[in-house]
Amino acid sequence: MSGSVVNISGDAILTATSRLFSGNEGSVITITGGTWSHDPSAYVDTENYIVTPNEDDTWSVTAKE
């Protein structure tokens, strides 16, 4: 079975024990926007998007200009 592709462009809440996605080998997860309760950097294309820590202990993902 081939891997999955998951694109997330809106807000989500991640807890310390939650897993964003558990897919098959070759699965791709990309976050392209939103406000997150945990640092989503591992899932963000940092060449095209910025992860910014917020004062309320969340992180925002926005497109680079």
NORBELFEN-V939158 format. One record per helix or strand. SS is the DSSP state (@ for helix, = for strand). FROM is the first residue (numbers start at 1). TO is the last residue. If there is no record, write none. Layout:
ss=<SS & SS>
from=<FROM & FROM>
to=<TO & TO>
This chain:
ss=<= & = & = & = & @ & = & = & =>
from=<5 & 12 & 28 & 34 & 41 & 44 & 49 & 59>
to=<8 & 12 & 31 & 36 & 43 & 44 & 53 & 63>
